[in-house]
Amino acid sequence: MVNMGMGELVEIILPVHDMNLQVAFYHEMLGLQVYEPEGVHDYRDFYDVKLYTGTCMLVLHASREEGTSEKAPKLVFRVADLRQSRALLLEKDVEVSEIRSPETGQLICDGKDPEGNIFSLESNDESAQTPISITSQPGRAPTYVSINSRRGRSITLLRDNKILIAIEVLGIVLLNIASTSFSLVSFMTIFLVIMALLWLRGSSWSQMGLRTPRQWRSAILYGLIGGLVLFGLSTLVVSPIITSIIHTAPDTAVFNSVRGDPTQLFTTLISIWSIVAFGEELIYRGYLFNRIADLFGGEGWGWTIGLFGQAIIFGSAHTYQGMAGVLLTGSYGFLSGLLYLLYKRNLWPCVIAHGLIDTISIVLTFLGWA
């Protein structure tokens, strides 16, 4: 017999078709005591049979409706030892699922009574540990690691510990400054560090937004339209406002070597579509945006702070263009972040828009029109 208690409800009504079958199941299989009627062995003539669970009453009510009722309650039985209770039910050929642990310290398994009604067995076990899901490649089932393993502990810390998340974000920002302002660290180094951090917390680039869009046509269209709109806003609205306020324009002298040089134009375009558009969107809109949002809770306010935070960091990475360049690229980072959110946090429209904007700018420079 399984000793169990059940909820705080005074009475739970479960429609049944075969009263004898269901009484036998809940009495003999689950160990509930028949409260009313007493001293009866054939329950076919009774509309209601009450079974006592220890804390409430389960009422089996005769029903003429065919099939399992959608209104049938899902019964949740709390047991002292779930593993032992499940083993006893399996010995009696009761259909029960594998034990799962949705939360640390909680064990659950589901079962079905003879008429297909779902019930759950639950118990508290402080030794129960939820295995950690590791996101694999898109389209593949996730793998799991034990929370007590070395990697499991690192994943838990990096996913949940706000102090470590803050240190992680600060570290990437410092590497970014060392790369852009002092040329002490290569862009590839930052990329590899981020890949290592993703692995340590059981994440992947697909979670950051680098996943196949449902419709490539839609993603490309969003990217092209977004790129043209952002280029127009930056050129016709944002840049003039910045220039009027600080009385200086972005310093783009670093790109002057492209003027009239087809070879330099070609190599620059390759760099734009590989390192610049692709790499910067991965790091800023993908990684930093998500991690700053994680730091502040991952909800509405978290994403709002992340939107502004990644834009500020992105702008600060362009100090070689002067203050006007920092403000202009920062505003672009903000608008690109909005595009990222608009397309349900998929990076491909942002990559396409970024590449298009930089391509237009560098071609205009090549032609001497910028």
Secondary structure, DSSP 4 states (H G I P E B T S, - for coil): ---EE--S-SEEEEEES-HHHHHHIIIIIS-PEEEES-S-S--TT-SEEEEE-SSSEEEEEE---SS--TTPPPEEEEES-HHHHHHHHHHTT--B---B-SSTTEEEEEEE-TT--EEEEEEE-TT--PPEEE--STTSPPEEE-TTSHHHHHHHHHHH-HHHHHHHHHHHHHHHHHHHTS--S-HHHHHHHHHHHHHHTT--HHHHT-S--S-HHHHHHHHHHHHHHHHHHIIIIIHHHHHHHHS-----GGGGGGTT-HHHHHHHHHHIIIIIIIIHIIIIIIIIHHHHHHHTTSSHHHHHHHHHHHHHHHHHTTGGGHHHHHHHHHHHHHHHHHHHHHTTT-SHHHHHHHHHHHHHHHHHHHHT--
